[in-house]
Amino acid sequence: MNWWPPYLFAGVRVVHLAEDWSSARVRLRLHRFNSNYVGTHFGGSLFSMSDPFWMLLVMQRLGRDYIVWDKAGEIDFVSPGRGDVFADFKLTEERLEEIREATADGGKALPWFENQVVAADGTVVARVRKQLYVRRKHHDGQRGPGPGRTDPAAATGQRTKG
């Protein structure tokens, strides 16, 4: 993941990713490619360092029987980021069980996850929230309609036989 172009050029580095996908730690170093006009971390870089991890952790832990998408995200800038900043992600089995229970009947779950971006000295730089869309796949292994997808017949107003 460290070679993924958006991270490679933004200075984001995955410093830890648990083999079982239960946790991750990411570092962002301040340099001229990710600093803003006043010399602190660019807000987009702070959000980007947190962006994919909740989806990846949940997707990997739940497995192929689930559809997992990012649905929403927000960031609250708390203090200027100077120097290295870090984001930690820890996905508990209890949280996964909540999602499994919420989607057991085929419905969707829209869980929120939170993490902080902190400076090396522990100062909170930003608080990030991400909402996921999670649904069990149909028993036949086919994907049902999800974010950005619709039933083609319904989208065109055509009726299907059967």
C-alpha positions in Angstrom: 0.0 0.0 0.0 3.0 2.3 0.5 3.5 2.2 -3.3 -0.1 3.3 -4.1 0.5 6.5 -6.0 -1.8 8.8 -3.9 0.1 7.7 -0.8 3.6 7.6 -2.3 3.5 11.2 -3.4 1.6 12.5 -0.5 4.1 11.2 2.1 1.7 8.8 3.7 3.2 5.6 4.9 1.6 2.5 6.4 3.8 1.7 9.3 1.7 -1.2 10.7 -1.0 -3.4 9.2 -2.0 -6.4 11.3 -1.9 -9.8 9.5 -5.5 -10.4 10.5 -6.6 -6.9 9.4 -7.6 -5.9 13.0 -5.5 -2.8 13.1 -3.4 -0.3 11.2 -1.1 2.6 11.9 -0.3 5.3 9.3 2.2 8.1 9.4 2.2 11.4 7.4 5.4 13.4 7.2 5.3 17.1 6.5 7.1 18.2 3.3 6.6 20.7 0.6 4.2 18.4 -1.4 1.6 18.2 1.4 1.9 21.5 3.3 -0.5 24.4 2.9 0.1 28.1 2.5 1.0 28.6 6.2 3.4 25.6 6.4 1.2 23.1 8.2 -0.3 19.8 6.9 -2.7 20.2 4.1 -6.2 19.2 5.3 -6.7 16.9 2.3 -3.6 15.0 3.2 -4.8 14.6 6.8 -8.1 13.2 5.6 -6.5 11.0 2.9 -4.3 9.3 5.4 -7.4 8.0 7.2 -9.7 7.6 4.1 -9.4 3.9 3.1 -8.6 2.1 6.3 -12.0 1.5 8.0 -13.4 0.2 4.7 -10.3 -2.0 4.2 -10.3 -3.4 7.7 -14.0 -4.2 7.8 -14.0 -5.6 4.2 -11.1 -8.0 5.0 -12.5 -9.0 8.4 -16.0 -9.7 7.2 -14.9 -11.5 4.1 -16.4 -12.2 0.7 -20.0 -12.6 1.9 -20.3 -8.8 2.4 -20.4 -5.7 0.3 -18.5 -2.8 2.0 -18.3 0.7 0.6 -17.3 4.1 2.0 -20.5 6.2 2.4 -19.6 9.4 4.1 -16.7 11.1 5.8 -16.0 14.2 7.8 -13.0 15.8 9.5 -12.6 18.2 12.3 -9.3 20.2 12.3 -8.3 20.7 15.9 -4.8 22.1 15.8 -2.1 22.8 13.2 -0.1 19.7 12.1 3.6 20.2 12.0 6.1 17.4 11.6 5.1 13.7 11.6 1.4 12.9 12.4 -0.1 9.5 13.0 -3.5 7.8 12.7 -4.3 4.5 14.5 -7.2 2.2 13.5 -8.4 -0.7 15.7 -11.3 -2.9 14.7 -12.7 -4.9 17.5 -14.6 -8.2 17.2 -17.5 -6.6 19.1 -17.8 -4.0 16.4 -17.8 -6.7 13.7 -20.5 -8.6 15.5 -22.7 -5.5 15.7 -22.4 -5.2 11.9 -23.1 -9.0 11.3 -26.2 -8.7 13.5 -27.4 -5.6 11.8 -27.1 -7.2 8.3 -28.2 -10.7 9.2 -31.6 -10.2 7.6 -30.2 -8.9 4.4 -30.6 -5.2 5.4 -27.8 -2.7 5.2 -25.8 -1.3 8.1 -24.4 2.3 8.1 -21.9 2.2 10.9 -19.7 5.2 11.8 -16.0 4.8 12.8 -13.8 7.4 14.4 -10.1 8.0 14.7 -7.8 10.8 15.6 -4.7 12.2 13.7 -2.1 13.0 16.4 1.3 14.6 16.4 4.3 12.7 17.7 3.9 14.5 21.0 0.3 13.3 21.3 -1.4 16.5 20.4 -4.7 15.9 18.5 -4.4 17.5 15.1 -7.7 16.2 13.6 -10.7 14.0 14.4 -11.9 11.9 11.4 -15.3 10.1 11.1 -16.1 7.7 8.3 -19.4 6.0 7.6 -19.5 2.7 5.8 -22.3 1.0 3.8 -22.3 -2.8 4.7 -24.7 -5.4 3.4 -24.6 -9.2 3.1 -24.4 -10.5 -0.4 -27.4 -12.5 -1.7 -27.1 -16.2 -0.9 -26.6 -17.0 -4.6 -23.3 -15.1 -4.5 -24.6 -12.3 -6.7 -24.2 -8.7 -5.6 -27.4 -6.8 -4.9 -27.9 -3.2 -5.7 -25.5 -1.1 -3.6 -24.2 2.5 -3.6 -24.1 3.8 -7.2 -25.7 0.6 -8.6 -29.3 -0.1 -9.5 -31.2 -2.9 -11.0 -30.8 -2.3 -14.7 -34.5 -3.1 -15.4 -35.7 -0.7 -12.7 -33.3 2.0 -14.0 -34.8 1.9 -17.5 -38.4 1.4 -16.3 -38.6 -2.1 -17.9 -40.3 -5.0 -16.2 -38.5 -8.4 -16.0 -40.3 -11.7 -16.5 -40.6 -14.1 -13.7 
